[in-house]
Amino acid sequence: MESRILTIRTDAHLFFMTDICLFNRSGFHIFLYIYFHLVLLIAEKTGGKRKETIWRLLGLIKTGEIRVHENLEELSTGLVDYIAEISEASILKHGAFCIVLPGGSLISLMGKLIESLYNKIVDWDKWYVFWAEERAVGKSLDDSNYKLARDHLLRLSTHIYSINDRVSVGKAAAEYEFAIRQMVKKRTVTPSENSECPKFDLFLLGMGSDGQVASLFPNHSALEVKDDWVTHPTNSPKPPPERITFTLLVINSAANVAILATGASKANAIHFEI
């Protein structure tokens, strides 16, 4: 595994496209696109008056793109354009668009997709919608990622695959994985070239202030799951402790992975130790 170290001034305006992904923009909204593989980053702050940050990237990826936006409005527009483009290309290629939605409030940034401008190019009947993670709460509660998506986005989509909220997290995770395995067998979801793992067309991820993606927290045992597609942490460091989440195996198998980070609270956490 190769590693490279690059230094970027924190006051730089960045729109960075390369086969190596790196970024730092304290206090601004960051939209990180990564294709084919989930990039692994470790950020190490250095001292000195220049206020520089060294970003160490572990792992080589095929292609990547960094987009830095000055505000949420710009980020939202860039995000929905990106989603619409991949949706159209996926439907042309294999007749469906399989998207994994992020947890948390980032779903609200996708609301423009239901506006008339995008309805002309987004074929909702061919969307197959999944969730990167879900909290062990009822679907009608505000903490439910399903409810957030239903309220802000999924009024027009018909193929929605939510996680069962009426059983234990262990059973819910097993049911979710079984359902997706059946969809891969039927080729509703395209399999990865090297395995039967699902190759989702687009996997959207938010990021926590600690570098968390999905419900995969730094140094948590869920990161060590090798063969399962879905796992169920029962001791997550953030409430609620019980969650259901896709594993790194599935994330890394996606055709496109996008990680979104917004706000100054994420500036020091734009690094991944997974």
N, C-alpha and C positions, 0 to 999 in steps of 0.2 A: 504494500500500500504506500503510495507516494504521499508526501506532505509538503506543502509550500507555505512560506510565510510572506505576507505582504503588509505594508503599512499604509494606512489611509488617514488623512487629516479629518478630524471630526467635523470641520466646518465646510467640507467639500460638498458640492452638489453632484450627486451621483446618478448616472444612468449607465449601468455597467453590463455589458454583454460579453461573455467569454465562456470558455469551457471550464473555467475555474470561477466559482461564485464566492463573493465576499462583499461585505457591506458594513457601513456604520453611518448613522445619521441621527444623532441624539436629538430627541424632541420632535422628530418629523415622522410621517407615516411611511412605512416601508412595505412594498409589495414585492415579494421574492418569488420568482418563477424558477422551478427546477424541473428539468425533463429527465425521464428515464430512471433516475436514481435519487434517493433522498440524500442530500448533502449532509455531511457531518462536520460541524464547526466547533472549534473551541476558541473563545475570545480571551485574551489576556491583556489586561490594562497595564500600561506602563506609566511611569511618572514623568515629570519634566514639564516645562512651560509650554511646549508645543501641543500638549493635549492630544497626543497621538494614541491610537489603539492598534495593537498588532492582532490581526485575525489569522489564526492558524487553521488551515483547512486540511482535514484528514479524509482521504477517499477521493478518487478521481471519478468525475461524472462526464457524460458525453457532451451535453450542452447545457447552458444555463443562462439566465438573464436576471439582472437586478433592476428593478424600477423603483425609484424614490419619488414620492408625491408630497407636495406641500400641504395638502389638506385631504380630508376624507372624501370630499366630492370628486376630486380628481382620481383618487384611488378607486372609488366605486365605479366610475365610468371605465377606467382601465380594466377593472376586474370583469365587469359584465361583457365588455367587448371581447376579452380573452375567452370567457366561457362560451359566448355565442359562436366564436370562431371554431373552437374545438368541437362544440355540439354539431355544427353544420358539417365539419369534415368527418366526424365519426359516423354520422347518419349516412353520408354519401358512401363511406367505406364499407360499413357492415350493417346498416339499417337501424342502428340504435345508438343512444348516447347514455353511457353508464357513468354516473357522477356520484362521488362520495362527498357529502356535505360536512362542513366543520361544525364543531360544537360552539356554544357561546354566542355572543352578540354579533360576531362578524357576519352572520347570515343576513343581517339587516342591510349590509352593503350590496347585497345582490338584488334588492327590491326592484331596481330599474328593469330587470328582465321581464317583468310582467307589464311594463308600459307598452303602448302601441308600437313604438319604434322597433322594439325587439320582438314583439309578437309576429312581425312580418318575416323574421328570419329564424325564430326559435320554434321548432316543431315539438311542442310539449307532449304529444301523443307518443313520441318515440324516446322520451326521457325515462330512464330507470334510475331511481333515486335511492341512495343508501346513506348511512351515517357513519362517520369515522369513529364516533363514540356516543355513548348515552349514559346519563346519570341514572341511578336506581331510584327514580321517582315516577309518579304517575304522569301519563301523557298530557293530562289537563293542567298540570302545575307549571308555573312560570319557569322553573329550573329545567324543564324538559327541553332538550334540543329538538325533539320532534315538534313540540308546540311552537318554538321559535320559528322553525322553518314553515310550518303550516300558516302561522300568522303573517309572515312577511313575504313568502315566496310561492308556496306550493298550492296555489288555488287552481292552477291549470293542468298540473301534471297528474297522470292517472296511475302510473306504475311506481308505487311508493312502498318501500320495504323497510318498515320501522321495526324497532326492537320491542319484543313482548314485555310489557310492564306489569303483568299479572302473575309472574312466576319468579323464582329466585334468580339471582344474577347468573349463577352457574347454568341453570336450565335455559335462561334467555340467551346466553352466549352460545350454548350448544345448538339451540334451535336456529339461531341466526346463521351460524356457520353451515349447518345442514342445508338450509334454504339456498344459500349462495353456492354451495357445492352442486346442488341440483341444477341451478341456473348455468353453471359452468359446463356441466355435462350436456345440457341442452343447447349450449352455445348462445344462450341469451346474453351471458357475459363471456367475453372472449378470454380464453386461457392464455397464460404466459407461454412464450415460446419454449422455455426450458422446463416447465412443470405444468401441473393442472391448477396452479394458483391463479386466482382471478386477475386479469389485466384490465382494471377499470380505466376508462378513457380519461377521467380527470379525478384526481384526489385532492380536495381542498383541505388545508389545515390552518388553524389559528395557532397562536403560540402564547404560552403563559409567561409570566414575569420570571419564572425559574427556567425557562427553556422547554417547558412541557409542550408536546404535540399530541393530539388525540388525548387519550388518558394514559399516556406513556410518560411517566415522570422520571427525572434524572435519578440514576442509581436504583431504580425500582426493579423488582424481580420480573415484572411484566416484560421488560426489555430482553430477558433471557429466553423467552418462549420461542422455540425454533420451528416447530411443525404445525402448530395450530394457526388458523386464520383469525380466530376471535378468542380473546381471553377476558377474564373478569376479575380485575383487582378488587380485593375486599378491604384493603388498608391504604387507600390513596391518601397522600399527605394533605390534600385539599378536600373539603366536604363537597358532596357526600362521599364517604369512604368506599362505598360499593359502586362500581361502574362496569360497563361493557365497552370494549375497545377492539378495533382491528390491531393486529400485530405488525411489527416492522416487516415481516415477510410479505404481507399484503401491500403495505405502503410502497415498498421498494419494487414491487412488481407492476405498479401502475404505469400506464403509458405516459401520463403527465402528472406531476405533483406540483402544487402551488402552496407556498407558505406565506401567510399574511401576518404582519405585525404592525400595530398602530399605537402611537402615543409614546410619551417620554418614559413611561414606566417600563417599556420593553427595551429601551436603548441598551441597558447593561446586560440584557438577557438574550441578545441576538447571538447566541452561541448554543451549540448542541453538544452534549456529552453523552451520546447514546451509541 
